[in-house]
Amino acid sequence: MTVEYFDAAQVVLTNDAAKHIQTIVAEKDTKYLRVSITGGGCSGFRYVFNLDEAPHDDDTVVKKHGSAIIIDPMSIQYLAGSTLDYVQTLAGSNFIVSNPLATGTCGCGESFTV
């Protein structure tokens, strides 16, 4: 199995995101948060977050602040330079992706265009 360890400076995990990822994987007894991009959403592409036990042969692993996320080859090209944050508000809590490659986003921030 060949796994590329991506330069963590290319995808940044904030401290809040790293802490929440650690909480999730501990509660769910898994190892990784998988971040991917799929077609759909009101702006063309959308961010998807799932739990996974191990990276696939062609996945990219980003380790930062004691947490690790895995990203598939198609998705990494759309996430390069992004920051993954976790925010909690009165309306709820969720991961937020600040993506410099996005040329537009929907109102909820879950989908984007490039």
N, C-alpha and C positions, 0 to 999 in steps of 0.2 A: 504494500500500500504506500503510495506517495502522497503526502499531504504537504501543501505549500503553507508556510507560516508567513503570512502577509505582514508587511511593514505596518505596525499598529498606528503609525502617524497618518496613514491613509484612511483609516476608519477609527474614529475616536469614540471611546466609551467614557461617558462622564462618570464621576464617582457615584452619583445616584443610580445610574443605569447598572453599573457594576454591582452595587450592593443589592439591587432588586433581582438581578440575574442570579446572584448567589443564593438569595432567599428562595427563588422559584425552583432552581435545580435541587436544592436541599429538600424542599417540601415535596417535590414530585419524584424524588429519588432518581434523577437523571443527571446527565453531565453537561449538556450544551443547550444554548438557545440558538436555534436556526433562524437566520434572518434572510428572507428571500423577496424577490420581486416577481409579481405575476401580472398578466394583462387583466384589465378590468378596472373597476372603480369609475368614478365620474370624470377623472382626468386622464385615463389611459392606462396607467400602471398603478399597482397598489403594493404596499408593504405587507408582508405576512410574517408572523412570529409563531414558531412552533418549538417544541422540545424535541431533542434527539439524543440518542445514546452515543453516537460516534460519527465522525466525519466520513463522507464517502471518499473514494480515491481521488477525485478531482476537486474536492472542496478546498476552500481557503479557511484557515483558522486564525482568528484574531484574538490574542490574549492581552488583556489589559486590566490592571487593578485587581488581579486575582480571579477574574472572570474570563470565560471564553465563549465566543460566538463562532458559528460556522456559517459560511456563505457559499452558495453554489457558483459555478463558473459564469453562468449567465447573469446572475444578480450582482456579482462583484463589480462588473463594469458600470453598473448604475449606482453603486454605493461608494465608489472611490471618492475620498475627500469628505465623506459625510460624518456627522456626529450623531451618536445614538444617546438620547437622554431619557430619563424617566421622571415624569412629573405627577404630582398629586395635587388636585384642586377640589373644591367643594363639589364640582360636577363629576368627579371621578379621577381615576389614575390610568396612565398609559405611557407607552414608549412613544417618543417623538423623534423623528429623523429630520435633522437639518441637512438637506442635500443640496450642495452647490451646483449640481448638474441639472436640477429641476428648473424648468423654465416657467412652470405654473403648477399650482396645487389647488385642490378643492378646499372648500370651507372647513371641513373637518380635519384636514391634514393627513388623511389616510391614503390619498392617491395623488399622483403627480404626472406631469408630462416632461419630456426632455426635448 
